[in-house]
Each structure stands twice: as structure tokens, then as C-alpha cells.
């Protein structure tokens, strides 16, 4: 398995975390549900530093290397400032009360 982390700096782009939440709700979440080899995508943000990004967990290096839809870069107006690829050493799921992982996060709470 492979993990990929991408970050954008939103300052000066005209985009905000709130506007990108609309993008998630309206199109991105559904689009990534059909990407072959993608086990999990978690969109992340840091309002204090105006950063937006994602963590992607892939079944293989080959899957992680495939091109992805570039709509976020298109909306933000530039590519991510950071993209890092990691080997996954181990995974675990902890004890939780809600077995549903899909459809969680701030985008669904606002």
C-alpha cells in the first residue's frame, strides 16, 4: 500500500476552505468514489494557515501513480505546493461506535 499527502496554500488564490467544501459536496466526493485502487481519501484543512489538502491511501504503487482528476488545482489556480508519497508500513482500525466512515466530516455538518 501507498499513502500520498498533498497540500495547497490558499492565500492569494481567491479560494477559501468554505468554497472548497462546496466543491467537495457538489462534485469531488462522488467523483473519487469510483477511482480504481483508491482505498480511502481524506480531505483535510487548516483554517489558521489557509491550507487545504488530502491524504490518499492506495492499494499499490501503480494505483498511486495514475493521474487523477485535476479539478481542485483548476479551482485553486495552481498545483499543490507539496506532494509526498509514502510506503505504508502497517494499518489498523481502532474501536469505534459508528461503523460508517464514508460521508463523514465538516462538509456534511455545515
N, CA, C and O atoms as CSV, one atom per row, in Angstrom:
chain,resi,resn,atom,element,x,y,z
A,1,UNK,N,N,0.844,-1.192,0.000
A,1,UNK,CA,C,0.000,0.000,0.000
A,1,UNK,C,C,0.880,1.242,0.000
A,1,UNK,O,O,2.022,1.226,0.457
A,2,UNK,N,N,0.304,2.318,-0.530
A,2,UNK,CA,C,0.991,3.607,-0.581
A,2,UNK,C,C,0.065,4.704,-0.084
A,2,UNK,O,O,-1.148,4.653,-0.287
A,3,UNK,N,N,0.654,5.695,0.568
A,3,UNK,CA,C,-0.084,6.872,1.017
A,3,UNK,C,C,0.484,8.090,0.309
A,3,UNK,O,O,1.698,8.209,0.140
A,4,UNK,N,N,-0.392,8.989,-0.103
A,4,UNK,CA,C,0.005,10.232,-0.757
A,4,UNK,C,C,-0.622,11.374,0.032
A,4,UNK,O,O,-1.807,11.337,0.363
A,5,UNK,N,N,0.183,12.388,0.327
A,5,UNK,CA,C,-0.308,13.584,1.007
A,5,UNK,C,C,-0.064,14.765,0.075
A,5,UNK,O,O,1.045,14.948,-0.427
A,6,UNK,N,N,-1.108,15.569,-0.155
A,6,UNK,CA,C,-0.986,16.779,-0.977
A,6,UNK,C,C,-1.484,17.981,-0.175
A,6,UNK,O,O,-2.447,17.876,0.584
A,7,UNK,N,N,-0.814,19.129,-0.352
A,7,UNK,CA,C,-1.176,20.378,0.329
A,7,UNK,C,C,-1.187,21.535,-0.645
A,7,UNK,O,O,-0.316,21.644,-1.508
A,8,UNK,N,N,-2.174,22.395,-0.502
A,8,UNK,CA,C,-2.225,23.669,-1.207
A,8,UNK,C,C,-2.184,24.795,-0.191
A,8,UNK,O,O,-2.745,24.683,0.899
A,9,UNK,N,N,-1.520,25.870,-0.552
A,9,UNK,CA,C,-1.588,27.126,0.204
A,9,UNK,C,C,-2.665,27.967,-0.493
A,9,UNK,O,O,-2.515,28.316,-1.664
A,10,UNK,N,N,-3.735,28.289,0.215
A,10,UNK,CA,C,-4.852,29.012,-0.406
A,10,UNK,C,C,-4.674,30.526,-0.415
A,10,UNK,O,O,-5.346,31.217,-1.180
A,11,UNK,N,N,-3.791,31.050,0.412
A,11,UNK,CA,C,-3.599,32.509,0.479
A,11,UNK,C,C,-3.284,33.057,-0.911
A,11,UNK,O,O,-2.398,32.555,-1.603
A,12,UNK,N,N,-4.018,34.087,-1.306
A,12,UNK,CA,C,-3.784,34.737,-2.585
A,12,UNK,C,C,-4.435,34.056,-3.781
A,12,UNK,O,O,-4.258,34.508,-4.912
A,13,UNK,N,N,-5.188,32.974,-3.557
A,13,UNK,CA,C,-5.799,32.255,-4.677
A,13,UNK,C,C,-7.238,32.681,-4.939
A,13,UNK,O,O,-7.793,32.371,-5.993
A,14,UNK,N,N,-7.842,33.385,-3.997
A,14,UNK,CA,C,-9.259,33.713,-4.133
A,14,UNK,C,C,-10.165,32.581,-3.681
A,14,UNK,O,O,-11.389,32.709,-3.723
A,15,UNK,N,N,-9.578,31.486,-3.252
A,15,UNK,CA,C,-10.350,30.340,-2.744
A,15,UNK,C,C,-10.240,30.282,-1.235
A,15,UNK,O,O,-9.234,30.675,-0.646
A,16,UNK,N,N,-11.302,29.783,-0.626
A,16,UNK,CA,C,-11.325,29.603,0.824
A,16,UNK,C,C,-11.667,28.153,1.130
A,16,UNK,O,O,-12.116,27.409,0.258
A,17,UNK,N,N,-11.454,27.772,2.354
A,17,UNK,CA,C,-11.850,26.427,2.771
A,17,UNK,C,C,-13.349,26.258,2.591
A,17,UNK,O,O,-13.801,25.193,2.173
A,18,UNK,N,N,-14.126,27.287,2.899
A,18,UNK,CA,C,-15.583,27.197,2.733
A,18,UNK,C,C,-15.967,26.966,1.274
A,18,UNK,O,O,-16.861,26.166,0.997
A,19,UNK,N,N,-15.312,27.647,0.339
A,19,UNK,CA,C,-15.662,27.453,-1.072
A,19,UNK,C,C,-15.249,26.065,-1.544
A,19,UNK,O,O,-15.916,25.477,-2.396
A,20,UNK,N,N,-14.166,25.542,-1.005
A,20,UNK,CA,C,-13.746,24.197,-1.384
A,20,UNK,C,C,-14.632,23.128,-0.753
A,20,UNK,O,O,-14.756,22.031,-1.298
A,21,UNK,N,N,-15.237,23.427,0.366
A,21,UNK,CA,C,-16.228,22.491,0.931
A,21,UNK,C,C,-17.412,22.339,-0.020
A,21,UNK,O,O,-17.937,21.238,-0.191
A,22,UNK,N,N,-17.828,23.430,-0.632
A,22,UNK,CA,C,-18.909,23.347,-1.627
A,22,UNK,C,C,-18.496,22.432,-2.773
A,22,UNK,O,O,-19.294,21.612,-3.229
A,23,UNK,N,N,-17.259,22.564,-3.242
A,23,UNK,CA,C,-16.726,21.717,-4.303
A,23,UNK,C,C,-16.766,20.241,-3.880
A,23,UNK,O,O,-17.130,19.377,-4.678
A,24,UNK,N,N,-16.396,19.956,-2.634
A,24,UNK,CA,C,-16.475,18.565,-2.144
A,24,UNK,C,C,-17.900,18.059,-2.193
A,24,UNK,O,O,-18.178,16.992,-2.739
A,25,UNK,N,N,-18.795,18.832,-1.618
A,25,UNK,CA,C,-20.198,18.440,-1.519
A,25,UNK,C,C,-20.825,18.268,-2.906
A,25,UNK,O,O,-21.581,17.324,-3.135
A,26,UNK,N,N,-20.512,19.176,-3.825
A,26,UNK,CA,C,-21.166,19.187,-5.136
A,26,UNK,C,C,-20.592,18.190,-6.132
A,26,UNK,O,O,-21.327,17.690,-6.983
A,27,UNK,N,N,-19.283,17.884,-6.048
A,27,UNK,CA,C,-18.724,17.014,-7.087
A,27,UNK,C,C,-17.585,16.101,-6.674
A,27,UNK,O,O,-17.551,14.953,-7.116
A,28,UNK,N,N,-16.658,16.549,-5.857
A,28,UNK,CA,C,-15.421,15.788,-5.645
A,28,UNK,C,C,-15.632,14.462,-4.923
A,28,UNK,O,O,-15.069,13.446,-5.331
A,29,UNK,N,N,-16.420,14.453,-3.874
A,29,UNK,CA,C,-16.600,13.218,-3.107
A,29,UNK,C,C,-17.141,12.105,-4.003
A,29,UNK,O,O,-16.614,10.992,-3.990
A,30,UNK,N,N,-18.159,12.387,-4.760
A,30,UNK,CA,C,-18.720,11.371,-5.653
A,30,UNK,C,C,-17.720,10.925,-6.711
A,30,UNK,O,O,-17.633,9.734,-7.012
A,31,UNK,N,N,-16.972,11.851,-7.274
A,31,UNK,CA,C,-16.014,11.523,-8.332
A,31,UNK,C,C,-14.945,10.552,-7.827
A,31,UNK,O,O,-14.579,9.620,-8.543
A,32,UNK,N,N,-14.448,10.749,-6.631
A,32,UNK,CA,C,-13.374,9.896,-6.128
A,32,UNK,C,C,-13.869,8.540,-5.639
A,32,UNK,O,O,-13.061,7.643,-5.401
A,33,UNK,N,N,-15.160,8.376,-5.486
A,33,UNK,CA,C,-15.709,7.080,-5.101
A,33,UNK,C,C,-15.541,6.012,-6.157
A,33,UNK,O,O,-15.710,4.828,-5.864
A,34,UNK,N,N,-15.212,6.397,-7.379
A,34,UNK,CA,C,-15.067,5.454,-8.487
A,34,UNK,C,C,-13.630,5.298,-8.979
A,34,UNK,O,O,-13.418,4.726,-10.048
A,35,UNK,N,N,-12.640,5.785,-8.239
A,35,UNK,CA,C,-11.243,5.718,-8.684
A,35,UNK,C,C,-10.668,4.337,-8.362
A,35,UNK,O,O,-10.615,3.945,-7.196
A,36,UNK,N,N,-10.236,3.598,-9.392
A,36,UNK,CA,C,-9.683,2.255,-9.164
A,36,UNK,C,C,-8.413,2.298,-8.309
A,36,UNK,O,O,-7.528,3.124,-8.533
A,37,UNK,N,N,-8.340,1.407,-7.341
A,37,UNK,CA,C,-7.161,1.289,-6.491
A,37,UNK,C,C,-7.125,2.228,-5.302
A,37,UNK,O,O,-6.258,2.090,-4.438
A,38,UNK,N,N,-8.048,3.183,-5.236
A,38,UNK,CA,C,-8.090,4.119,-4.110
A,38,UNK,C,C,-8.859,3.485,-2.963
A,38,UNK,O,O,-10.051,3.205,-3.095
A,39,UNK,N,N,-8.196,3.257,-1.848
A,39,UNK,CA,C,-8.854,2.662,-0.672
A,39,UNK,C,C,-9.570,3.711,0.159
A,39,UNK,O,O,-10.646,3.460,0.702
A,40,UNK,N,N,-8.958,4.908,0.257
A,40,UNK,CA,C,-9.508,5.939,1.126
A,40,UNK,C,C,-8.947,7.287,0.700
A,40,UNK,O,O,-7.765,7.403,0.379
A,41,UNK,N,N,-9.792,8.294,0.699
A,41,UNK,CA,C,-9.320,9.669,0.531
A,41,UNK,C,C,-9.918,10.490,1.650
A,41,UNK,O,O,-11.126,10.473,1.883
A,42,UNK,N,N,-9.049,11.211,2.340
A,42,UNK,CA,C,-9.463,12.080,3.436
A,42,UNK,C,C,-9.042,13.493,3.068
A,42,UNK,O,O,-7.850,13.768,2.931
A,43,UNK,N,N,-10.008,14.394,2.905
A,43,UNK,CA,C,-9.693,15.789,2.638
A,43,UNK,C,C,-9.457,16.465,3.975
A,43,UNK,O,O,-10.193,16.232,4.934
A,44,UNK,N,N,-8.421,17.311,4.043
A,44,UNK,CA,C,-8.042,17.946,5.307
A,44,UNK,C,C,-7.837,19.443,5.085
A,44,UNK,O,O,-7.538,19.884,3.975
A,45,UNK,N,N,-8.001,20.209,6.154
A,45,UNK,CA,C,-7.810,21.658,6.057
A,45,UNK,C,C,-7.240,22.197,7.364
A,45,UNK,O,O,-7.366,21.583,8.423
A,46,UNK,N,N,-6.614,23.359,7.254
A,46,UNK,CA,C,-6.090,24.075,8.411
A,46,UNK,C,C,-6.458,25.548,8.239
A,46,UNK,O,O,-5.728,26.295,7.588
A,47,UNK,N,N,-7.589,25.972,8.820
A,47,UNK,CA,C,-8.026,27.360,8.642
A,47,UNK,C,C,-7.007,28.383,9.131
A,47,UNK,O,O,-6.917,29.472,8.564
A,48,UNK,N,N,-6.241,28.061,10.165
A,48,UNK,CA,C,-5.260,29.002,10.710
A,48,UNK,C,C,-4.156,29.355,9.732
A,48,UNK,O,O,-3.626,30.465,9.771
A,49,UNK,N,N,-3.803,28.433,8.861
A,49,UNK,CA,C,-2.741,28.687,7.881
A,49,UNK,C,C,-3.267,28.737,6.453
A,49,UNK,O,O,-2.483,28.841,5.509
A,50,UNK,N,N,-4.582,28.663,6.283
A,50,UNK,CA,C,-5.224,28.660,4.966
A,50,UNK,C,C,-4.650,27.566,4.067
A,50,UNK,O,O,-4.310,27.803,2.908
A,51,UNK,N,N,-4.553,26.360,4.633
A,51,UNK,CA,C,-4.061,25.227,3.845
A,51,UNK,C,C,-5.178,24.222,3.636
A,51,UNK,O,O,-6.045,24.039,4.490
A,52,UNK,N,N,-5.135,23.577,2.487
A,52,UNK,CA,C,-6.131,22.604,2.062
A,52,UNK,C,C,-5.387,21.414,1.484
A,52,UNK,O,O,-4.400,21.593,0.771
A,53,UNK,N,N,-5.831,20.227,1.772
A,53,UNK,CA,C,-5.120,19.087,1.220
A,53,UNK,C,C,-5.898,17.797,1.322
A,53,UNK,O,O,-7.101,17.777,1.582
A,54,UNK,N,N,-5.167,16.721,1.107
A,54,UNK,CA,C,-5.784,15.402,1.149
A,54,UNK,C,C,-4.740,14.346,1.487
A,54,UNK,O,O,-3.549,14.496,1.216
A,55,UNK,N,N,-5.234,13.287,2.083
A,55,UNK,CA,C,-4.466,12.070,2.323
A,55,UNK,C,C,-5.163,10.980,1.521
A,55,UNK,O,O,-6.362,10.752,1.677
A,56,UNK,N,N,-4.404,10.310,0.665
A,56,UNK,CA,C,-4.961,9.237,-0.170
A,56,UNK,C,C,-4.247,7.938,0.172
A,56,UNK,O,O,-3.019,7.898,0.243
A,57,UNK,N,N,-4.998,6.902,0.378
A,57,UNK,CA,C,-4.450,5.580,0.668
A,57,UNK,C,C,-4.742,4.691,-0.535
A,57,UNK,O,O,-5.898,4.504,-0.915
A,58,UNK,N,N,-3.672,4.139,-1.134
A,58,UNK,CA,C,-3.764,3.375,-2.375
A,58,UNK,C,C,-3.411,1.913,-2.155
A,58,UNK,O,O,-2.609,1.585,-1.281
A,59,UNK,N,N,-4.013,1.037,-2.951
A,59,UNK,CA,C,-3.720,-0.397,-2.890
A,59,UNK,C,C,-2.303,-0.724,-3.329
A,59,UNK,O,O,-1.720,-1.691,-2.839
A,60,UNK,N,N,-1.734,0.061,-4.244
A,60,UNK,CA,C,-0.431,-0.272,-4.806
A,60,UNK,C,C,0.263,0.993,-5.304
A,60,UNK,O,O,-0.352,2.052,-5.429
A,61,UNK,N,N,1.553,0.857,-5.583
A,61,UNK,CA,C,2.316,1.963,-6.162
A,61,UNK,C,C,1.784,2.307,-7.542
A,61,UNK,O,O,1.739,3.477,-7.921
A,62,UNK,N,N,1.382,1.293,-8.290
A,62,UNK,CA,C,0.841,1.526,-9.629
A,62,UNK,C,C,-0.441,2.365,-9.564
A,62,UNK,O,O,-0.626,3.295,-10.350
A,63,UNK,N,N,-1.308,2.027,-8.630
A,63,UNK,CA,C,-2.551,2.791,-8.483
A,63,UNK,C,C,-2.250,4.231,-8.064
A,63,UNK,O,O,-2.877,5.167,-8.560
A,64,UNK,N,N,-1.293,4.407,-7.156
A,64,UNK,CA,C,-0.944,5.746,-6.676
A,64,UNK,C,C,-0.319,6.604,-7.763
A,64,UNK,O,O,-0.377,7.831,-7.688
A,65,UNK,N,N,0.276,5.981,-8.768
A,65,UNK,CA,C,0.951,6.713,-9.840
A,65,UNK,C,C,0.013,7.152,-10.967
A,65,UNK,O,O,0.395,7.961,-11.812
A,66,UNK,N,N,-1.208,6.625,-10.980
A,66,UNK,CA,C,-2.147,7.000,-12.052
A,66,UNK,C,C,-2.569,8.459,-11.920
A,66,UNK,O,O,-2.702,8.971,-10.809
A,67,UNK,N,N,-2.778,9.125,-13.047
A,67,UNK,CA,C,-3.246,10.517,-12.975
A,67,UNK,C,C,-4.650,10.593,-12.368
A,67,UNK,O,O,-5.479,9.702,-12.552
A,68,UNK,N,N,-4.882,11.667,-11.651
A,68,UNK,CA,C,-6.182,11.897,-11.004
A,68,UNK,C,C,-6.854,13.122,-11.609
A,68,UNK,O,O,-6.201,13.940,-12.258
A,69,UNK,N,N,-8.174,13.247,-11.392
A,69,UNK,CA,C,-8.842,14.471,-11.838
A,69,UNK,C,C,-8.159,15.692,-11.209
A,69,UNK,O,O,-7.860,15.682,-10.015
A,70,UNK,N,N,-7.915,16.721,-11.985
A,70,UNK,CA,C,-7.177,17.898,-11.518
A,70,UNK,C,C,-8.094,19.067,-11.210
A,70,UNK,O,O,-7.669,20.220,-11.280
A,71,UNK,N,N,-9.313,18.795,-10.880
A,71,UNK,CA,C,-10.296,19.861,-10.669
A,71,UNK,C,C,-9.929,20.776,-9.501
A,71,UNK,O,O,-10.137,21.985,-9.597
A,72,UNK,N,N,-9.393,20.242,-8.407
A,72,UNK,CA,C,-9.017,21.104,-7.279
A,72,UNK,C,C,-7.938,22.089,-7.710
A,72,UNK,O,O,-8.036,23.280,-7.416
A,73,UNK,N,N,-6.912,21.608,-8.402
A,73,UNK,CA,C,-5.851,22.502,-8.879
A,73,UNK,C,C,-6.426,23.549,-9.836
A,73,UNK,O,O,-6.000,24.704,-9.834
A,74,UNK,N,N,-7.380,23.139,-10.639
A,74,UNK,CA,C,-8.041,24.055,-11.562
A,74,UNK,C,C,-8.775,25.158,-10.787
A,74,UNK,O,O,-8.663,26.337,-11.122
A,75,UNK,N,N,-9.522,24.767,-9.756
A,75,UNK,CA,C,-10.272,25.746,-8.966
A,75,UNK,C,C,-9.345,26.657,-8.162
A,75,UNK,O,O,-9.585,27.860,-8.061
A,76,UNK,N,N,-8.297,26.084,-7.596
A,76,UNK,CA,C,-7.368,26.852,-6.764
A,76,UNK,C,C,-6.461,27.721,-7.638
A,76,UNK,O,O,-5.999,28.775,-7.201
A,77,UNK,N,N,-6.211,27.282,-8.860
A,77,UNK,CA,C,-5.424,28.077,-9.787
A,77,UNK,C,C,-3.952,27.728,-9.830
A,77,UNK,O,O,-3.163,28.416,-10.479
A,78,UNK,N,N,-3.581,26.668,-9.143
A,78,UNK,CA,C,-2.189,26.215,-9.172
A,78,UNK,C,C,-2.110,24.799,-8.610
A,78,UNK,O,O,-3.022,24.344,-7.919
A,79,UNK,N,N,-1.018,24.111,-8.910
A,79,UNK,CA,C,-0.855,22.755,-8.373
A,79,UNK,C,C,-0.559,22.806,-6.878
A,79,UNK,O,O,-0.270,23.878,-6.346
A,80,UNK,N,N,-0.626,21.675,-6.196
A,80,UNK,CA,C,-0.291,21.669,-4.765
A,80,UNK,C,C,1.156,22.106,-4.545
A,80,UNK,O,O,2.021,21.881,-5.392
A,81,UNK,N,N,1.403,22.732,-3.397
A,81,UNK,CA,C,2.765,23.141,-3.056
A,81,UNK,C,C,3.578,21.961,-2.535
A,81,UNK,O,O,4.808,21.997,-2.525
A,82,UNK,N,N,2.886,20.929,-2.109
A,82,UNK,CA,C,3.573,19.736,-1.623
A,82,UNK,C,C,2.813,18.492,-2.046
A,82,UNK,O,O,1.587,18.436,-1.958
A,83,UNK,N,N,3.556,17.500,-2.504
A,83,UNK,CA,C,3.006,16.179,-2.794
A,83,UNK,C,C,4.054,15.178,-2.346
A,83,UNK,O,O,5.164,15.157,-2.879
A,84,UNK,N,N,3.714,14.358,-1.382
A,84,UNK,CA,C,4.653,13.381,-0.851
A,84,UNK,C,C,4.031,11.991,-0.926
A,84,UNK,O,O,2.844,11.816,-0.651
A,85,UNK,N,N,4.841,11.009,-1.301
A,85,UNK,CA,C,4.396,9.624,-1.427
A,85,UNK,C,C,5.148,8.796,-0.394
A,85,UNK,O,O,6.360,8.937,-0.229
A,86,UNK,N,N,4.413,7.931,0.297
A,86,UNK,CA,C,4.995,7.113,1.355
A,86,UNK,C,C,4.608,5.653,1.184
A,86,UNK,O,O,3.521,5.342,0.698
A,87,UNK,N,N,5.504,4.761,1.586
A,87,UNK,CA,C,5.144,3.354,1.734
A,87,UNK,C,C,4.329,3.229,3.019
A,87,UNK,O,O,4.619,3.909,4.003
A,88,UNK,N,N,3.328,2.379,3.020
A,88,UNK,CA,C,2.537,2.131,4.220
A,88,UNK,C,C,3.140,0.925,4.936
A,88,UNK,O,O,3.198,-0.169,4.375
A,89,UNK,N,N,3.578,1.121,6.145
A,89,UNK,CA,C,4.199,0.056,6.934
A,89,UNK,C,C,3.167,-0.842,7.603
A,89,UNK,O,O,3.386,-2.046,7.735
A,90,UNK,N,N,2.049,-0.270,8.025
A,90,UNK,CA,C,1.011,-1.060,8.694
A,90,UNK,C,C,-0.266,-0.230,8.753
A,90,UNK,O,O,-0.230,0.997,8.661
A,91,UNK,N,N,-1.380,-0.912,8.906
A,91,UNK,CA,C,-2.659,-0.238,9.125
A,91,UNK,C,C,-3.381,-0.932,10.272
A,91,UNK,O,O,-3.113,-2.094,10.576
A,92,UNK,N,N,-4.281,-0.222,10.892
A,92,UNK,CA,C,-5.112,-0.775,11.954
A,92,UNK,C,C,-6.379,0.051,12.035
A,92,UNK,O,O,-6.370,1.247,11.741
A,93,UNK,N,N,-7.453,-0.576,12.427
A,93,UNK,CA,C,-8.675,0.144,12.742
A,93,UNK,C,C,-8.912,0.004,14.233
A,93,UNK,O,O,-8.843,-1.098,14.776
A,94,UNK,N,N,-9.187,1.101,14.887
A,94,UNK,CA,C,-9.439,1.084,16.321
A,94,UNK,C,C,-10.872,0.708,16.637
A,94,UNK,O,O,-11.630,0.281,15.765
A,95,UNK,N,N,-11.224,0.872,17.885
A,95,UNK,CA,C,-12.583,0.595,18.350
A,95,UNK,C,C,-13.399,1.875,18.148
A,95,UNK,O,O,-12.986,2.953,18.575
A,96,UNK,N,N,-14.548,1.751,17.500
A,96,UNK,CA,C,-15.356,2.926,17.199
A,96,UNK,C,C,-16.827,2.599,17.378
A,96,UNK,O,O,-17.220,1.433,17.415
A,97,UNK,N,N,-17.637,3.649,17.489
A,97,UNK,CA,C,-19.067,3.448,17.721
A,97,UNK,C,C,-19.889,3.488,16.438
A,97,UNK,O,O,-20.948,2.865,16.366
A,98,UNK,N,N,-19.415,4.212,15.423
A,98,UNK,CA,C,-20.152,4.313,14.165
A,98,UNK,C,C,-19.349,3.595,13.083
A,98,UNK,O,O,-18.270,4.064,12.720
A,99,UNK,N,N,-19.838,2.481,12.562
A,99,UNK,CA,C,-19.066,1.722,11.579
A,99,UNK,C,C,-18.965,2.404,10.213
A,99,UNK,O,O,-18.175,1.982,9.368
A,100,UNK,N,N,-19.742,3.430,9.998
A,100,UNK,CA,C,-19.766,4.132,8.708
A,100,UNK,C,C,-18.638,5.158,8.662
A,100,UNK,O,O,-18.571,6.043,9.515
A,101,UNK,N,N,-17.758,5.049,7.682
A,101,UNK,CA,C,-16.688,6.022,7.507
A,101,UNK,C,C,-17.011,7.007,6.377
A,101,UNK,O,O,-16.736,8.200,6.502
A,102,UNK,N,N,-17.584,6.525,5.291
A,102,UNK,CA,C,-17.938,7.393,4.165
A,102,UNK,C,C,-19.007,8.398,4.591
A,102,UNK,O,O,-19.893,8.093,5.389
A,103,UNK,N,N,-18.899,9.593,4.039
A,103,UNK,CA,C,-19.895,10.617,4.325
A,103,UNK,C,C,-19.693,11.314,5.650
A,103,UNK,O,O,-20.637,11.896,6.184
A,104,UNK,N,N,-18.492,11.274,6.198
A,104,UNK,CA,C,-18.198,11.935,7.475
A,104,UNK,C,C,-17.386,13.187,7.215
A,104,UNK,O,O,-16.744,13.293,6.171
A,105,UNK,N,N,-17.396,14.136,8.135
A,105,UNK,CA,C,-16.562,15.340,8.046
A,105,UNK,C,C,-17.358,16.624,8.062
A,105,UNK,O,O,-18.587,16.620,7.986
A,106,UNK,N,N,-16.636,17.717,8.161
A,106,UNK,CA,C,-17.246,19.039,8.279
A,106,UNK,C,C,-18.117,19.411,7.092
A,106,UNK,O,O,-19.092,20.146,7.247
A,107,UNK,N,N,-17.779,18.915,5.913
A,107,UNK,CA,C,-18.573,19.267,4.728
A,107,UNK,C,C,-20.026,18.827,4.880
A,107,UNK,O,O,-20.925,19.452,4.317
A,108,UNK,N,N,-20.257,17.774,5.624
A,108,UNK,CA,C,-21.623,17.265,5.805
A,108,UNK,C,C,-22.295,17.878,7.022
A,108,UNK,O,O,-23.503,17.727,7.202
A,109,UNK,N,N,-21.525,18.572,7.863
A,109,UNK,CA,C,-22.090,19.171,9.074
A,109,UNK,C,C,-22.511,20.619,8.875
A,109,UNK,O,O,-23.287,21.147,9.671
A,110,UNK,N,N,-22.013,21.272,7.827
A,110,UNK,CA,C,-22.304,22.698,7.656
A,110,UNK,C,C,-23.569,22.905,6.851
A,110,UNK,O,O,-23.966,24.045,6.609
